[in-house]
Amino acid sequence: STSEHPHLHAAVLIAVTTGARRGEVMGLRWRDVDLARGRAVLHKTKNREKRTLVLVPEVVEALRQTQQVRRIDDDRIFPPANADGRRTYPTFEDAWREARR
């Protein structure tokens, strides 16, 4: 099912608990996240100003789980495709629509 996107839970948790926009969440990179301190820095925001997100414990745990299977060739937390450019799961947008249903 498309609601089984591997990163949907973590991405939605971040959006709901921080108020970050979809593009901000999907653009997060591991180098911008400090799980020990529960913080993430957004560099590309709508108003072009840097912003720090406070990550609640549930988000930190979800990201720790995501980190265990992270890609070494892509620093994005939520990469859109696998290493050869092919999607190995439905797009985030498809998964989000399915989950809302």
HUNORJO-V394276 format. One record per backbone hydrogen bond with DSSP energy under -0.5 kcal/mol. NH is the residue of the N-H (numbers start at 0). CO is the residue of the C=O. Records with the same first field share a line. If there is no record, write none. Layout:
NH: CO, CO
//
This chain:
3: 0
4: 1
7: 4
10: 6
11: 7
12: 8
13: 9
14: 10
15: 11
16: 12
17: 13
18: 14
19: 13
24: 20
25: 21
26: 22
27: 24
29: 74
31: 28
32: 29
33: 38
34: 32
37: 33
38: 33
39: 52
40: 31
41: 39, 50
42: 40
44: 42
47: 44
50: 41
52: 39
54: 37, 52
55: 53
58: 55
59: 55
60: 56
61: 57
62: 58
63: 59
64: 60
65: 61
66: 62
67: 63
68: 65
69: 66
76: 27
77: 27
78: 75
81: 85
84: 81
94: 90
95: 91
96: 92
97: 93
98: 94
99: 95
100: 96
//
